[in-house]
Each structure stands twice: as structure tokens, then as C-alpha cells.
């Protein structure tokens, strides 16, 4: 049995090696709107993780790492991308601009929206289905993902930049222990980095995404833990309730145990024993047509 397990682990590792990690590229080749400078922190980028062609489904997910809008957690970016690659889903890890570098809303939303537009506009280059492009985020990255799920637009047909003519609406969302609200049960650090120390009541309402769900919000997968002390489970519960009221399909998974920020709770490259949420996600992605049954 040990020999069989070792063989299976090696096969999994080999499959991951066939996925291609391509160089990151800027979302705006000529400079990002609203940039405060020209340094690395002022240039939002995407890094493509292309699924092995032998198992690729044509689906894609833009991944927004967490970090309280003050940093970007690597285990919630590249690790997720490689896990998705293992199941035939191409991923693009987004490096968005941060409050710790002087940026505030709507810059982060603009970066996420541009990321989805760029991927959708380049579907032929990456052999993707433009109707199967999702967004995924953890913690504050989950807030950013949920912001795009509720504040997307269908593109500007009159825009000079052809990318801006493309819809920013994701076809689905994946929210991992997400910050959802900017109100009392949210996450103070994320709110301060996103909105500043003294945001208006109107801005708090606008970015409390449980209040912005509509029938047009895409299907969403959410998971959280009851023990999360940093971002209360109520964030996911309120968003799921709003989805239900609006008639939007969703999967909600609440686990009894687990700290905030656990990610896959497994180390690459094999991901043989990820947290159960990851397997629940794969099942849901099969239902959505992102992963082969």
C-alpha cells in the first residue's frame, strides 16, 4: 500500500509539472490609471498558470490573494492556482494595488475588473472559454472578489481601449473565509486599508457587499470556519443569505474547526491531503461545468 501511495503521489507531481507558469504581465501596458508612481507596487499584474492541455477544460479563475488590503499572501495565490491546474482549470494570480502603498477604493476594484476583462479579451491566446471565467479570493481578497461579483459592469462599447469594451462580470465566484462587510462584524484592518480611517456612511454601505447582491450576481461558492477569530463566520452567512434572497445559486460550507487564513492546509507540489473545502470546491466546479465530471 505504501508503494502504491508513493506511485500515486509521483503521478500527481508529474501532472503538476506539465502545467505552465508564464511570466507576469501588467494589466495596463502603458501604466495603470490612478498610479501613484512607477514602482513595482504601482503596477498591477497577472501571472498565468496554464493547465496541462491534456486535462484543460477551457475554464479559468482569476485568483485574488488575501492580506488585509495591506499585503498579498502567497499561499492564497500560487498554491490555489496550482491546485486548480491539477483539475484542468487555468488560473491567473492577480497582484492588485494595496492600501499599504497609498491606494484606496476604487483602485482595487478597478484592478480586479481589469483582470477579468483582460483574461476574457485574450481567451483565444490562452484557449479559454470566455463564458467560463471565475474569480476567487481569500479574506480581504475574498472581499475584493465579492466586490466584483456585486459591482461588475458589462463593458463600455464606446471605449477606445478594446479591453474596456469587454464585460467584467465573472461567471462564478469562490470566496474563502471572506471579508464581506465594512460594518462592525467585518475586519477593521481591511476596512482601513481599503477606505481610510474615516470613511463615509455611504461608502461603508457601498462596500458592504452583503447589501449589494442582486439577481445578476454570479453563482458563488463560500466557505468559512466557526473558529475564525479574525473574520467572523457571519460574513459568509450574511452573503449567502443575500444570495438566497436574490435567487442566486450558491454552495455554503461552514466547518467547525480551523483558524483564519489556513488556505489549502497542504503543501505543494502534490496537494494530496488538502482541507475538505478544496474537494467540496472541485465537486461544485463540476456542477458549474468548470471541471470535467
MIPA-77575 format. One record per atom (N, C-alpha, C): residue in one letter; x, y, z. Coordinates in steps of 0.001 Angstrom, whole numbers, padded with zeros to 6 digits, always signed. Example, Ala and Ser with C-alpha at 12.3 -4.5 7.8 and 13.67 -1.06 7.14 Angstrom:
BEGIN
A+013190-005690+007800
A+012300-004500+007800
A+013200-003300+007800
S+012850-002250+007080
S+013670-001060+007140
S+012900+000030+007870
//
This chain:
BEGIN
X+000823-001201+000000
X+000000+000000+000000
X+000861+001256+000000
X+001982+001226+000753
X+002873+002387+000790
X+003460+002657-000588
X+003804+001548-001291
X+004370+001706-002636
X+003344+002327-003568
X+002079+001882-003474
X+001018+002424-004321
X+000809+003907-004025
X+000827+004258-002746
X+000653+005666-002388
X+001773+006518-002949
X+002988+005982-002920
X+004130+006728-003453
X+004005+006916-004959
X+003528+005895-005649
X+003342+005992-007098
X+002284+007037-007433
X+001167+007012-006695
X+000106+007981-006945
X+000580+009401-006677
X+001372+009576-005614
X+001906+010901-005315
X+002813+011382-006432
X+003637+010480-006975
X+004531+010848-008070
X+003753+011207-009322
X+002682+010457-009601
X+001854+010782-010758
X+001230+012155-010606
X+000767+012475-009387
X+000187+013791-009134
X+001226+014870-009341
X+002446+014643-008855
X+003533+015608-009007
X+003858+015807-010474
X+003896+014713-011243
X+004207+014809-012669
X+003147+015622-013399
X+001872+015409-013033
X+000794+016165-013669
X+000953+017655-013430
X+001345+018016-012185
X+001528+019427-011886
X+002660+020029-012687
X+003722+019244-012905
X+004869+019763-013630
X+004517+020144-015060
X+003494+019535-015629
X+003132+019836-017007
X+002330+021138-017118
X+001880+021664-015988
X+001230+022971-016011
X+002303+024029-016267
X+001956+025068-017007
X+002925+026094-017387
X+002687+027366-016596
X+003705+027834-015892
X+003650+029123-015210
X+004362+030133-016106
X+003606+031086-016629
X+004145+032059-017567
X+004524+033351-016839
X+005358+034183-017444
X+005771+035427-016790
X+004581+036347-016520
X+004655+037076-015411
X+003594+038038-015113
X+003633+039172-016123
X+002483+039799-016302
X+002408+040921-017231
X+001490+041991-016649
X+001699+043249-016997
X+000893+044331-016425
X-000519+044343-016993
X-001473+044751-016161
X-002852+044853-016615
X-003022+045971-017636
X-002259+047042-017455
X-002270+048167-018393
X-000851+048352-018916
X-000559+047992-020144
X+000813+048078-020667
X+001405+049483-020604
X+000563+050507-020693
X+001060+051885-020707
X+000917+052590-019357
X+000706+051820-018307
X+000572+052396-016983
X-000852+052344-016479
X-001007+051998-015208
X-002343+051831-014627
X-002966+053175-014286
X-004226+053373-014609
X-004925+054602-014198
X-004883+054767-012684
X-004613+055980-012244
X-004574+056251-010812
X-003285+055856-010131
X-002268+055435-010896
X-000997+055030-010291
X-000344+056203-009576
X+000228+055926-008397
X+000904+056950-007607
X+002394+057044-007927
X+002865+056129-008758
X+004269+056104-009137
X+004490+055072-010217
X+005737+054685-010412
X+006063+053714-011463
X+006803+052505-010907
X+006784+052346-009581
X+007452+051204-008974
X+006621+049941-009040
X+007204+048869-008549
X+006530+047565-008564
X+005175+047619-007867
X+005091+048373-006786
X+003840+048449-006022
X+002745+049220-006743
X+003115+049912-007814
X+002159+050735-008566
X+001698+050065-009861
X+002182+048840-010100
X+001893+048154-011370
X+001116+046866-011087
X-000198+046870-011221
X-000960+045630-011051
X-000670+044661-012189
X-000567+043383-011848
X-000170+042378-012842
X-001010+041112-012718
X-000909+040290-013739
X-001436+038929-013718
X-000299+037960-014008
X-000303+036836-013290
X+000630+035748-013584
X-000185+034542-014030
X-000003+034085-015275
X-000790+032951-015786
X-000248+031598-015319
X-001143+030749-014875
X-000863+029346-014563
X-001741+028530-015501
X-001140+028011-016554
X-001903+027372-017630
X-002018+025871-017379
X-003241+025376-017361
X-003468+023952-017109
X-002877+023101-018224
X-002437+021920-017857
X-001931+020946-018810
X-002962+020745-019927
X-002571+020914-021194
X-003534+020771-022297
X-004261+019433-022315
X-003624+018390-021764
X-004260+017073-021806
X-005460+016969-020875
X-005561+017868-019889
X-006687+017830-018963
X-007432+019162-018899
X-006960+020168-019635
X-007566+021504-019561
X-009027+021472-019988
X-009856+022185-019247
X-011288+022222-019535
X-011701+023484-020289
X-010793+024452-020411
X-011134+025732-021022
X-011642+026753-020027
X-011864+026320-018778
X-012313+027236-017735
X-011115+027922-017092
X-011394+029043-016458
X-010328+029854-015886
X-010829+030571-014644
X-009923+030819-013695
X-010251+031560-012477
X-009169+032603-012221
X-009590+033839-011977
X-008677+034895-011527
X-008611+034805-010009
X-007402+034696-009461
X-007199+034467-008033
X-006703+035745-007364
X-007417+036173-006310
X-007062+037380-005549
X-006569+036964-004165
X-005267+036988-003916
X-004771+036617-002589
X-005281+037575-001517
X-005346+037076-000277
X-005714+037917+000837
X-004513+038657+001408
X-004752+039328+002537
X-003676+040084+003158
X-004133+041400+003735
X-005441+041533+004007
X-005958+042718+004659
X-005844+043990+003844
X-005759+043883+002523
X-005521+045023+001636
X-004219+045740+001993
X-003362+045021+002746
X-002068+045587+003089
X-000911+044752+002592
X-001193+043531+002156
X-000188+042613+001623
X-000867+041574+000762
X-000081+040649+000223
X-000621+039580-000621
X-000046+038253-000138
X-000907+037369+000342
X-000481+036094+000918
X-000196+035080-000187
X+001040+034617-000269
X+001429+033724-001367
X+000682+032393-001326
X+000360+031905-000115
X-000304+030603-000043
X-001768+030683-000487
X-002269+031908-000704
X-003632+032091-001203
X-003638+032551-002662
X-002484+032431-003312
X-002355+032812-004711
X-001816+031673-005551
X-000489+031556-005670
X+000093+030483-006479
X-000334+029082-006053
X-000464+028835-004745
X-000889+027500-004306
X-002277+027153-004840
X-003201+028116-004774
X-004541+027873-005304
X-004477+027643-006813
X-003645+028430-007481
X-003540+028302-008943
X-003067+026907-009331
X-002062+026400-008632
X-001554+025064-008938
X-002584+023987-008634
X-003352+024188-007562
X-004405+023230-007243
X-005466+023219-008340
X-005864+024380-008810
X-006829+024456-009897
X-006273+023825-011163
X-005002+024073-011456
X-004361+023461-012621
X-004466+021945-012574
X-004297+021394-011389
X-004362+019938-011223
X-005704+019385-011687
X-006742+020210-011635
X-008087+019777-012027
X-008504+020349-013381
X-007519+020815-014139
X-007785+021226-015512
X-008215+022656-015690
X-008174+023460-014606
X-008616+024855-014665
X-007398+025769-014725
X-007331+026607-015726
X-006272+027609-015817
X-006541+028706-014793
X-005488+029300-014257
X-005648+030345-013244
X-004715+031511-013548
X-005151+032690-013145
X-004332+033897-013247
X-004289+034535-011863
X-003106+034641-011285
X-002974+035239-009962
X-002817+036748-010116
X-003689+037485-009443
X-003721+038940-009553
X-002865+039589-008468
X-001972+040454-008879
X-001287+041350-007949
X-001971+042706-008062
X-002803+043016-007088
X-003558+044268-007117
X-002895+045291-006196
X-003226+046541-006406
X-002641+047614-005600
X-003246+047637-004199
X-002479+048134-003234
X-002795+047947-001825
X-002895+049254-001045
X-003676+049203+000032
X-003794+050349+000915
X-002487+050700+001595
X-001655+049704+001857
X-000361+049944+002492
X+000578+050742+001600
X+000254+050845+000318
X+001055+051628-000621
X+000336+052904-001054
X-000701+053259-000286
X-001368+054537-000517
X-002611+054495-001366
X-003066+053308-001743
X-004234+053193-002625
X-005506+052975-001816
X-006606+053460-002350
X-007914+053308-001724
X-008922+052926-002814
X-010099+052484-002374
X-011193+052216-003302
X-011455+053478-004145
X-011653+053330-005475
X-011980+052106-006221
X-010801+051450-006936
X-009570+051790-006564
X-008409+051265-007290
X-008389+049740-007287
X-008615+049124-006143
X-008552+047659-006060
X-009628+047012-006932
X-010843+047565-006882
X-011923+047057-007731
X-011579+047242-009200
X-010998+048372-009549
X-010609+048603-010945
X-009594+047566-011413
X-008661+047204-010522
X-007655+046191-010877
X-008309+044830-011101
X-009238+044450-010212
X-009915+043155-010354
X-010777+043119-011607
X-011494+044198-011867
X-012338+044261-013058
X-011483+044183-014321
X-010385+044904-014324
X-009489+044872-015486
X-008927+043468-015691
X-008616+042767-014597
X-008081+041417-014710
X-009055+040498-015444
X-010320+040550-015056
X-011315+039703-015725
X-011473+040121-017190
X-011483+041417-017449
X-011596+041890-018840
X-010417+041410-019687
X-009208+041521-019138
X-008011+041126-019886
X-008064+039644-020232
X-008364+038818-019233
X-008421+037372-019473
X-009492+037045-020500
X-010655+037656-020357
X-011756+037384-021299
X-011401+037862-022705
X-010716+038992-022820
X-010366+039519-024142
X-009280+038692-024823
X-008517+037933-024025
X-007417+037134-024590
X-007724+035645-024553
X-009016+035301-024572
X-009426+033912-024456
X-008815+033033-025530
X-008692+033549-026749
X-008138+032745-027831
X-006678+032416-027610
X-005926+033372-027107
X-004500+033170-026845
X-004266+032051-025833
X-005131+031988-024819
X-004944+031005-023750
X-005865+029794-023892
X-006604+029741-024996
X-007511+028618-025266
X-008541+028459-024141
X-009237+029559-023850
X-010223+029591-022786
X-011624+029786-023352
X-012599+029430-022555
X-013995+029714-022868
X-014341+031049-022214
X-014621+032104-022972
X-014906+033411-022371
X-016157+033435-021516
X-016963+032357-021567
X-018164+032266-020744
X-017935+031444-019476
X-016677+031053-019245
X-016334+030291-018030
X-015092+030905-017387
X-015258+032124-016894
X-014179+032841-016218
X-014674+033252-014838
X-014061+032699-013809
X-014485+032982-012441
X-013483+033849-011711
X-013851+034225-010500
X-012938+034975-009628
X-012953+034325-008252
X-011783+034303-007612
X-011596+033619-006330
X-010799+034522-005405
X-011164+034540-004131
X-010404+035345-003188
X-010544+034842-001769
X-009511+035103-000978
X-009488+034707+000430
X-009378+035935+001312
X-010117+035949+002423
X-010040+037035+003392
X-010314+038370+002700
X-009371+039326+002739
X-009590+040588+002027
X-009658+040367+000521
X-008940+039364+000024
X-009072+039000-001385
X-010472+038499-001687
X-011103+037888-000675
X-012496+037486-000809
X-013412+038691-000862
X-013060+039738-000115
X-013842+040966-000219
X-013716+041557-001609
X-012491+041567-002145
X-012296+042105-003491
X-013079+041290-004511
X-013025+039961-004390
X-013781+039107-005310
X-015275+039355-005169
X-015762+039464-003927
X-017196+039692-003736
X-017607+041089-004201
X-016662+042033-004179
X-016959+043363-004698
X-017196+043302-006201
X-016360+042552-006908
X-016573+042429-008350
X-017836+041628-008648
X-018154+040643-007805
X-019381+039866-008005
X-020632+040734-007896
X-020516+041854-007179
X-021678+042707-006941
X-021566+044086-007588
X-020397+044430-008142
X-020187+045759-008724
X-019604+045676-010141
X-019848+044599-010832
X-019331+044423-012194
X-020068+045332-013169
X-019523+045440-014375
X-020255+046096-015465
X-020051+045291-016733
X-020819+045585-017738
X-020805+044796-018976
X-019884+045375-020042
X-019073+046350-019670
X-018138+046947-020619
X-018698+048200-021269
X-017793+048996-021816
X-018169+050249-022479
X-017933+050101-023974
X-018992+049979-024725
X-018889+049750-026167
X-018188+050892-026889
X-018149+052078-026279
X-017542+053252-026907
X-016090+053460-026491
X-015550+052599-025648
X-014195+052798-025130
X-013147+052687-026231
X-012111+053520-026130
X-011002+053450-027085
X-010190+052172-026892
X-009982+051784-025638
X-009249+050560-025335
X-010186+049375-025543
X-009872+048467-026450
X-010775+047341-026703
X-011014+046470-025481
X-010049+046423-024563
X-010245+045627-023351
X-011397+046187-022529
X-011547+047509-022516
X-012604+048144-021728
X-013996+047931-022319
X-014055+047387-023528
X-015349+047076-024129
X-015889+045726-023645
X-015052+044987-022934
X-015379+043621-022513
X-015995+043629-021123
X-016922+042727-020872
X-017585+042619-019578
X-016607+042226-018475
X-016802+042831-017288
X-016012+042438-016121
X-016776+041464-015230
X-017956+041031-015644
X-018752+040122-014813
X-018136+038726-014784
X-017741+038236-013608
X-017283+036849-013530
X-018456+035895-013743
X-018140+034698-014209
X-019199+033702-014403
X-019491+032921-013125
X-018585+032993-012157
X-018829+032442-010826
X-017829+033050-009856
X-018112+032876-008561
X-017218+033362-007522
X-016882+032277-006522
X-015659+032337-005981
X-015197+031411-004944
X-014654+032260-003804
X-015302+032219-002656
X-014958+033086-001531
X-014511+032242-000343
X-013260+032402+000042
X-012650+031619+001117
X-012495+032491+002359
X-013155+032123+003453
X-013205+032924+004688
X-013159+034416+004378
X-014113+034884+003567
X-014030+036243+003041
X-014448+037333+004032
X-013784+038467+003940
X-014334+039699+004477
X-015455+040100+003516
X-016632+040348+004024
X-017769+040729+003178
X-018240+042144+003492
X-018341+042444+004755
X-018924+043711+005169
X-017859+044713+005604
X-018188+045978+005543
X-017355+047039+006100
X-017924+047527+007425
X-018937+046829+007933
X-019574+047210+009187
X-018884+046530+010369
X-019534+046553+011527
X-018888+046186+012787
X-018324+044771+012795
X-018989+043816+012146
X-018518+042434+012201
X-017584+042090+011048
X-017065+043098+010376
X-016106+042869+009299
X-014692+042750+009835
X-013733+043374+009150
X-012332+043319+009565
X-011772+044733+009497
X-011448+045279+010649
X-011070+046688+010750
X-009862+047026+009886
X-008843+046171+009912
X-007642+046450+009131
X-007922+046521+007647
X-008750+045606+007154
X-009100+045625+005733
X-009870+046889+005385
X-010800+047270+006265
X-011594+048473+006010
X-010705+049718+005977
X-009789+049823+006931
X-008913+050995+006980
X-008030+051081+005743
X-007499+049943+005304
X-006630+049937+004124
X-007402+050220+002843
X-008653+049794+002799
X-009463+049980+001595
X-010091+051361+001527
X-010619+051837+002663
X-011444+053047+002664
X-010831+054212+003437
X-009741+053965+004156
X-009185+055003+005006
X-009792+054940+006400
X-009278+055777+007291
X-009667+055723+008700
X-011088+056237+008958
X-011544+057160+008142
X-012843+057794+008415
X-013728+057785+007169
X-014140+056585+006718
X-015000+056520+005526
X-016405+057017+005825
X-017063+057509+004807
X-018436+057970+004963
X-019378+056785+005132
X-020546+057062+005675
X-021565+056020+005827
X-021967+055464+004469
X-022000+056324+003453
X-022372+055885+002102
X-021341+054907+001538
X-020054+055184+001794
X-019002+054307+001286
X-019013+052971+002022
X-019235+053002+003317
X-019337+051765+004087
X-020486+050905+003560
X-021612+051530+003265
X-022757+050793+002723
X-022436+050217+001345
X-021804+050999+000511
X-021498+050571-000855
X-020575+049366-000888
X-019613+049329+000038
X-018625+048252+000043
X-018952+047154+001048
X-020124+047213+001666
X-020637+046095+002456
X-021406+045217+001477
X-020727+044224+000940
X-021240+043559-000254
X-022448+042662-000004
X-022726+042337+001259
X-023960+041613+001551
X-025178+042467+001229
X-024981+043780+001120
X-026077+044696+000799
X-026136+045033-000683
X-025215+044472-001461
X-025135+044817-002877
X-025469+043638-003799
X-025842+042504-003226
X-026202+041330-004028
X-027479+041620-004810
X-027514+041139-006046
X-028687+041291-006905
X-028916+039990-007655
X-030042+039860-008359
X-030254+038652-009160
X-029174+038439-010219
X-028431+039486-010569
X-027358+039351-011553
X-026040+038884-010983
X-025953+038776-009654
X-024724+038279-009020
X-024484+036833-009450
X-023261+036485-009838
X-022991+035118-010311
X-023092+034068-009204
X-023268+032804-009581
X-023249+031705-008601
X-021951+031744-007797
X-022060+031393-006510
X-020928+031588-005607
X-020738+030391-004686
X-019476+030038-004478
X-019065+029024-003501
X-018429+029768-002328
X-018898+029495-001118
X-018339+030132+000069
X-017950+029089+001105
X-016859+029352+001812
X-016558+028513+002966
X-015907+029348+004055
X-016107+028894+005304
X-015623+029613+006468
X-015494+028603+007606
X-014861+029020+008702
X-014821+028178+009897
X-015452+028933+011065
X-016081+028181+011955
X-016715+028774+013125
X-015668+029386+014054
X-014483+028802+014077
X-013429+029252+014990
X-012669+030477+014485
X-012964+030954+013298
X-012239+032094+012734
X-012390+033310+013658
X-011281+033750+014228
X-011297+034880+015156
X-010986+036206+014470
X-010455+036152+013265
X-010075+037376+012560
X-011233+037936+011742
X-011902+037058+011019
X-013051+037447+010188
X-014214+036546+010585
X-015180+037057+011332
X-016270+036219+011834
X-017030+035504+010719
X-017481+034300+011047
X-018228+033486+010089
X-019486+034203+009603
X-019973+035155+010359
X-021168+035895+009969
X-021006+036539+008587
X-019777+036873+008203
X-019554+037455+006885
X-020075+036547+005778
X-019699+035278+005833
X-020166+034336+004809
X-021648+034052+004938
X-022147+033967+006167
X-023564+033681+006378
X-024443+034792+005813
X-024025+036036+006026
X-024824+037159+005525
X-024811+037210+004000
X-023664+036931+003400
X-023597+036959+001938
X-024446+035836+001346
X-024361+034650+001947
X-025178+033530+001467
X-026665+033840+001609
X-027061+034466+002713
X-028469+034832+002898
X-028923+035813+001828
X-028042+036766+001487
X-028380+037730+000439
X-028510+037046-000917
X-027645+036078-001178
X-027748+035323-002433
X-029086+034579-002497
X-029461+033966-001382
X-030724+033230-001360
X-031906+034157-001615
X-031886+035322-000993
X-032990+036267-001185
X-033100+036740-002631
X-031959+036790-003312
X-031955+037260-004699
X-032109+036131-005707
X-032240+034900-005233
X-032435+033772-006131
X-031180+033345-006860
X-030005+033624-006267
X-028727+033247-006869
X-028266+031928-006268
X-027858+030981-007098
X-027413+029681-006594
X-026068+029817-005892
X-025880+028993-004850
X-024630+029046-004094
X-024402+027729-003365
X-023163+027522-002973
X-022761+026440-002079
X-022125+027099-000861
X-022568+026753+000328
X-022033+027316+001562
X-021545+026180+002449
X-020278+026263+002863
X-019680+025236+003711
X-019093+025899+004957
X-019610+025531+006120
X-019129+026048+007391
X-018517+024879+008167
X-017230+024999+008474
X-016523+023943+009184
X-016330+024351+010642
X-016440+023375+011539
X-016374+023678+012971
X-014997+024208+013363
X-013952+023568+012864
X-012604+023888+013311
X-011794+024560+012204
X-010808+025341+012630
X-009870+025924+011671
X-009635+027394+011922
X-008389+027794+011902
X-008029+029191+012100
X-008245+029976+010808
X-008168+031279+010917
X-008249+032134+009741
X-006984+031970+008903
X-007162+032009+007589
X-006012+032005+006689
X-005372+030661+006446
X-006104+029577+006654
X-005473+028255+006543
X-005203+027848+005095
X-005844+028483+004133
X-005602+028116+002742
X-005945+026662+002487
X-005107+025994+001715
X-005329+024577+001408
X-004955+023673+002579
X-004176+024196+003507
X-003657+023421+004629
X-002925+022180+004136
X-002243+022321+003015
X-001426+021255+002441
X-000323+021914+001633
X+000811+021265+001553
X+001952+021869+000880
X+002072+021358-000553
X+002465+022235-001507
X+002716+021767-002866
X+003976+020908-002876
X+004250+020121-003936
X+003513+020179-005196
X+002369+019177-005326
X+002212+018253-004380
X+001237+017193-004579
X-000177+017544-004197
X-000363+018318-003117
X-001685+018640-002607
X-002506+017377-002383
X-001852+016318-001876
X-002579+015057-001725
X-003630+015112-000621
X-003408+015956+000390
X-004331+015986+001522
X-004783+017411+001831
X-005476+018062+000913
X-005942+019422+001187
X-007088+019406+002184
X-007394+020572+002721
X-008560+020728+003582
X-009806+020312+002799
X-010819+019767+003484
X-012023+019301+002775
X-012688+020338+001890
X-012530+021637+002189
X-013182+022642+001342
X-012729+022536-000101
X-011457+022168-000300
X-010923+022100-001653
X-011617+021007-002459
X-011901+019883-001820
X-012595+018793-002507
X-014059+019147-002731
X-014652+019852-001769
X-016023+020335-001961
X-016077+021320-003134
X-015040+022139-003259
X-014976+023095-004364
X-014906+022367-005706
X-014071+021338-005790
X-013951+020596-007051
X-015299+020005-007446
X-016013+019451-006474
X-017354+018906-006765
X-018260+020005-007321
X-018241+021174-006674
X-019090+022295-007124
X-018672+022771-008505
X-017373+022826-008760
X-016902+023256-010082
X-017325+022274-011171
X-017469+021017-010820
X-018002+020053-011782
X-019453+020382-012101
X-020223+020721-011087
X-021638+021097-011292
X-021731+022340-012188
X-020786+023266-012033
X-020794+024504-012818
X-020205+024331-014216
X-019646+023164-014513
X-019077+022922-015824
X-017665+023457-015981
X-017000+023760-014867
X-015620+024231-014918
X-014618+023088-014875
X-015018+021970-014277
X-014182+020784-014154
X-014931+019610-014763
X-014202+018733-015423
X-014825+017575-016063
X-015369+016620-015009
X-016556+016096-015290
X-017153+015116-014376
X-016474+013764-014502
//
